[in-house]
Amino acid sequence: MNLCPLRYVLDVGSFSCRSAIHHCALSDEGAVWLSSRDGARHSALMTVGFSGEVAEYYAKFRRGYPEQVLDFVQDYFSLTPEDSVLDLGCGTGQLALPLAPRVRSVIGMDPEPDMLRLAHEAAGRRGVRNAVWVLGADTDVPALGTLLGHEPSLAMTVVGQALHWMRHEELFRDLLPLFRAGGGIAVIANGTPLWLQDTAWSRALRSCLEQHFGTELTASCGTADQDRIRYAQALEDAGFSDVRSTTVSYPDELTFQQVIGGLYSAIPAEQLPGAEQRPAFEYDIRKALPHAEPFPEQVHVSVLVGRTV
């Protein structure tokens, strides 16, 4: 199951934050806070709605990534136990945590404190000790580079289902000097949004959501072919080489609760139906869907990569 955030679909804005970053501190939740000159936390400037209960639903219902995807990026970037990688827009750790055993260290970076708190908790449950969680957005990458030092050190930056929030042309240029030789970027789209799939139940879901939110839902959230072409060109323009892509596909079946949980993980916190409203919201969704569960989908996970010389 994949869902891009409805905040993006409803065209609310970008995940980027223009802040002057100079130092960091360790929070009580185990995350590093990139902070401004006066030391004030600037998470409120970066938040995109994945807070509170939305983050909890995200942690519970967002699917992980196939092992074939991790194998592909490991082979392409020649990742070793001595390498460090950055998961930008890491969410609750769906990519960072399974990557951690393959490398020396993982930096999970996200603009939502609640996402990082849940990622930190998940790392503890899984015994992952080589991950650090950093509060920051795509425009904080230069500051992260300062923290990492002057020598190129990253083997890979992975962006999973989040690049549509970012100013990707600037991001690619900012990342380029941070990579060791042969390092680079992997942009991963974890399947088509549930409401944009070519099935009867997906079309019914989209119609119901459009009626509920009063708008047409057409944004691809970086998962369409034209998005991959645009990102690939931007990688080449920024100076990356051997730009290529691959796709891992597999069938899946969703329960109604997984559909609902996924939806709640994508609705901005301020628009999430209250506890007393959710039974009616779920009833409308269930009534709109054309058949009983399970709801089949064909998941296409696309991976776009480019590396330094």
Helices and strands as residue ranges (DSSP letters): H 6-9, E 21-26, E 31-36, H 43-46, H 52-61, H 67-77, E 84-88, H 96-99, G 100-102, E 105-110, H 113-126, E 131-135, G 138-140, H 141-148, E 154-160, G 163-165, H 168-175, G 176-178, E 179-190, G 194-196, H 200-213, H 225-238, E 241-254, H 256-264, G 269-271, H 278-288, E 295-307
